[in-house]
Amino acid sequence: MNLLLAEVAQATQRLADAGVPSPRNDAEELAAFVHAVKRGELHTVKDIDFDARYWETVARREAREPLQHITGRAFFRYLELQVGPGVFVPRPETESVVGWAIDAVRAMDVVEPLIVDLCTGSGAIALAMAQEVPRSRVHAVELSEDALTWTRKNVEGSRVHLHQGNAFTAVPELDGQADLVISNPPYIPLTEWEYVAPEARDHDPDIALFSGEDGLDTIRGIERTAHRLLRPGGIVVVEHADTQGGQVPWIFTEERGWADAADHPDLNNRPRFATARRAMP
């Protein structure tokens, strides 16, 4: 074992003692970042090339600063995104949400599907949709100027059309035209603040986390926006907390112009997102 791998083993234990959920993964990611190699190449770093700044990054992670803020990058499906303070760090759970949406759009008999991503944050969802549905026309909406600093970097050179605006009133010029509306909105109840992981509570922007007493205020607003934007037969996909599976589909009722409202599990078989179809007239 070379010196770096020995240090990674010590770092793993330190991170585990600090309550970091994935200590080995994070210790290796930090080592790879500091030494500018891939995780699978850590064994190739010579002892003389060990960089003591590694322990500075470990101390930051030990204090529960997000790994992605330290490295400045987040991985999402086939993307590498720039992230940092002021923007929500995309989570692995959202990848299954996007996977479902991509399959749904591909199944549509539409040559150039129109997709709208509300509360886009880093742009992860919009960019994944644009990348994996090649002829799609993707519009992304974000309100926060702090978040948009990162979104603009990520969407530069892509086919994503970025709009600064409120998810409830955004892109009226697309009313009745969208084939799919997708969102990973804030959905944590204000009453749950103390139970949120430090990485999110202390570093992700509040606007991307919390949404009213029951956490569903933004989703209720997105329901009306999605109904406005979608063509008849178009689909809405909304992520939610795994404790809200019994509530969110009921927001998309027949009385409000929806059909086929349903909930779906993530890779851990926990309720993770709701879908509905705009009813035909």
C-alpha positions in Angstrom: 0.0 0.0 0.0 1.4 3.4 -1.0 1.3 6.4 1.3 -1.8 7.9 -0.3 -3.9 4.8 0.2 -2.8 4.6 3.8 -3.8 8.2 4.3 -7.2 7.5 2.6 -7.8 4.7 5.1 -7.2 7.1 8.0 -9.4 9.8 6.4 -12.2 7.2 5.9 -12.2 6.5 9.6 -12.2 10.2 10.5 -15.1 10.9 8.2 -17.0 7.9 9.5 -16.5 9.1 13.1 -17.9 12.5 12.0 -21.1 10.9 10.7 -20.4 11.4 7.0 -22.8 9.0 5.2 -20.2 7.7 2.6 -16.8 8.0 4.2 -14.8 5.7 1.9 -16.2 7.2 -1.2 -15.6 10.8 0.0 -12.1 10.1 1.2 -11.2 8.6 -2.2 -12.9 11.4 -4.1 -11.0 14.0 -2.2 -7.7 12.2 -2.7 -8.4 12.0 -6.4 -9.3 15.7 -6.6 -6.3 16.9 -4.7 -3.8 14.7 -6.7 -5.6 15.2 -10.1 -6.1 11.5 -10.8 -9.1 9.2 -11.1 -10.2 7.3 -8.1 -9.0 4.1 -9.7 -5.5 5.6 -10.1 -4.8 6.5 -6.4 -2.4 3.5 -6.1 -0.3 5.1 -8.9 0.5 8.2 -6.9 4.1 8.0 -5.7 4.8 8.6 -2.0 7.0 11.6 -2.8 4.0 13.2 -4.6 1.6 13.0 -1.7 0.0 16.4 -1.2 -0.6 17.4 2.4 -3.4 19.7 1.3 -5.4 16.5 1.2 -5.9 16.8 5.0 -7.3 20.3 4.6 -10.0 18.9 2.3 -10.7 16.1 4.7 -11.1 18.5 7.6 -13.6 20.5 5.6 -15.6 17.3 4.8 -15.3 16.3 8.4 -17.1 19.5 9.3 -19.9 18.4 7.0 -19.1 20.8 4.2 -20.5 19.1 1.0 -18.0 17.1 -0.9 -19.2 18.8 -4.1 -18.5 22.3 -2.6 -14.9 21.2 -1.9 -14.3 19.7 -5.3 -16.5 22.2 -7.2 -18.1 19.5 -9.2 -21.1 17.2 -9.0 -21.8 14.1 -11.1 -25.4 13.5 -12.4 -26.2 10.7 -14.8 -23.7 11.4 -17.7 -22.9 14.9 -16.7 -20.2 16.7 -14.7 -21.6 19.9 -13.3 -20.0 23.0 -11.6 -21.5 23.6 -8.2 -20.8 25.6 -5.1 -22.3 27.9 -2.5 -25.7 29.3 -3.5 -26.9 26.4 -5.7 -28.6 23.1 -4.7 -26.3 20.1 -5.1 -28.0 17.5 -7.3 -28.7 14.2 -5.6 -28.5 10.6 -6.9 -32.2 10.1 -6.1 -33.1 12.6 -8.8 -31.4 10.5 -11.4 -34.3 7.9 -11.3 -36.8 10.7 -11.7 -35.1 12.0 -14.8 -34.7 8.4 -16.1 -38.5 8.0 -16.0 -39.1 11.3 -17.7 -36.6 10.5 -20.5 -38.4 7.2 -21.1 -41.8 9.0 -21.1 -40.6 11.6 -23.7 -39.0 9.0 -25.9 -42.4 7.1 -25.9 -44.2 10.1 -27.2 -44.9 10.4 -30.9 -43.3 13.8 -31.0 -40.3 14.7 -33.3 -39.0 17.7 -31.3 -40.5 17.4 -27.8 -40.8 20.6 -25.7 -39.6 20.2 -22.1 -39.7 22.7 -19.3 -37.6 22.2 -16.1 -38.9 24.4 -13.2 -36.6 25.2 -10.3 -33.7 24.0 -12.3 -30.9 24.9 -9.8 -27.6 23.7 -11.3 -29.3 22.8 -14.5 -28.8 19.1 -13.9 -32.3 17.9 -15.0 -32.5 20.2 -18.0 -29.1 19.3 -19.3 -29.7 15.6 -18.8 -32.9 15.8 -20.8 -31.2 17.8 -23.5 -28.4 15.3 -23.7 -30.4 12.1 -23.6 -33.4 13.3 -25.8 -31.3 14.7 -28.6 -34.0 16.5 -30.6 -35.7 18.0 -27.6 -36.2 21.7 -27.0 -35.5 22.3 -23.3 -36.3 25.4 -21.3 -35.0 25.8 -17.7 -36.4 28.2 -15.1 -34.6 29.4 -12.0 -35.4 32.3 -9.7 -32.3 32.7 -7.6 -29.5 34.9 -8.9 -27.0 33.0 -6.7 -28.0 29.7 -8.3 -28.0 31.2 -11.8 -24.3 32.0 -11.4 -23.7 28.3 -11.5 -26.5 27.4 -14.0 -25.2 29.8 -16.6 -21.8 28.1 -16.4 -23.3 24.7 -16.8 -25.7 25.4 -19.7 -23.1 27.4 -21.7 -22.8 25.8 -25.1 -25.8 23.5 -24.6 -29.2 23.5 -26.2 -30.9 24.5 -22.9 -32.7 27.8 -23.0 -32.3 29.4 -19.5 -34.9 31.8 -18.0 -34.7 33.7 -14.7 -38.1 33.8 -13.2 -40.7 32.5 -10.7 -41.8 28.9 -11.4 -45.4 29.9 -10.8 -45.5 32.6 -13.6 -42.6 31.6 -15.9 -42.5 31.3 -19.7 -46.1 32.2 -20.5 -45.1 32.2 -24.2 -45.0 28.4 -23.9 -48.5 28.0 -22.6 -50.2 24.9 -23.9 -47.2 23.8 -25.9 -45.0 21.7 -23.5 -44.9 17.9 -23.9 -43.3 17.5 -20.5 -42.9 19.6 -17.4 -40.4 18.3 -14.8 -39.3 19.7 -11.4 -37.3 18.9 -8.4 -38.8 21.7 -6.2 -38.2 22.5 -2.6 -40.4 20.1 -0.5 -39.1 20.0 3.0 -41.6 21.1 5.7 -40.3 24.1 7.8 -41.0 22.0 10.9 -38.4 19.4 9.8 -35.4 21.9 9.7 -33.5 20.3 12.6 -33.7 16.9 11.0 -32.1 17.9 7.7 -28.6 16.6 7.1 -25.9 19.3 7.8 -24.7 19.2 4.3 -28.1 20.4 3.0 -29.3 22.5 6.0 -26.1 24.5 6.4 -25.0 24.8 2.8 -27.8 24.3 0.3 -29.9 27.5 -0.2 -33.1 27.6 1.9 -35.1 28.5 -1.2 -34.2 25.1 -2.7 -35.1 23.2 0.4 -38.1 24.4 2.4 -41.7 25.0 1.2 -44.3 25.9 3.8 -45.5 24.0 6.9 -46.2 20.7 5.1 -43.5 21.1 2.4 -46.0 21.1 -0.5 -46.5 24.8 -1.1 -44.3 24.9 -4.2 -45.6 21.7 -5.6 -49.1 23.1 -5.4 -48.0 26.1 -7.4 -46.2 23.9 -9.9 -49.4 21.9 -10.4 -51.1 25.1 -11.8 -48.0 26.1 -13.8 -47.7 22.6 -15.4 -51.4 22.6 -16.3 -50.9 26.0 -18.0 -47.8 24.9 -19.9 -48.7 21.4 -21.0 -50.6 20.5 -24.1 -53.5 18.1 -23.6 -51.9 14.7 -23.0 -48.7 16.2 -21.8 -47.0 14.9 -18.7 -45.8 16.4 -15.4 -43.1 14.8 -13.3 -42.4 16.2 -9.8 -39.9 14.9 -7.2 -41.0 14.9 -3.5 -39.8 13.5 -0.2 -40.1 9.8 0.5 -42.6 10.6 3.3 -44.9 12.5 0.9 -45.8 9.7 -1.5 -49.4 9.5 -0.2 -50.0 13.2 -0.6 -48.5 14.5 -3.8 -50.6 12.5 -6.4 -53.7 13.9 -4.7 -52.7 17.4 -5.8 -53.1 16.4 -9.4 -56.8 15.6 -9.3 -59.4 15.0 -12.1 -61.2 18.1 -10.9 -58.1 20.2 -11.7 -57.8 18.7 -15.2 -55.5 15.8 -14.6 -55.6 12.1 -15.4 -53.5 9.0 -14.4 -51.9 10.6 -11.3 -49.5 8.1 -9.8 -46.5 7.8 -7.5 -43.2 6.1 -8.3 -40.4 4.6 -6.2 -36.7 5.5 -6.4 -33.9 2.9 -6.6 -34.3 2.3 -2.9 -38.0 1.5 -3.4 -39.1 4.6 -1.5 -41.8 6.9 -2.9 -39.8 9.6 -4.8 -41.8 11.3 -7.5 -45.4 11.8 -8.8 -46.6 12.0 -12.4 -49.8 13.0 -14.1 -51.1 13.6 -17.5 -53.0 16.7 -18.5 -56.5 15.5 -19.3 -57.8 15.7 -22.9 -60.5 18.3 -23.4 
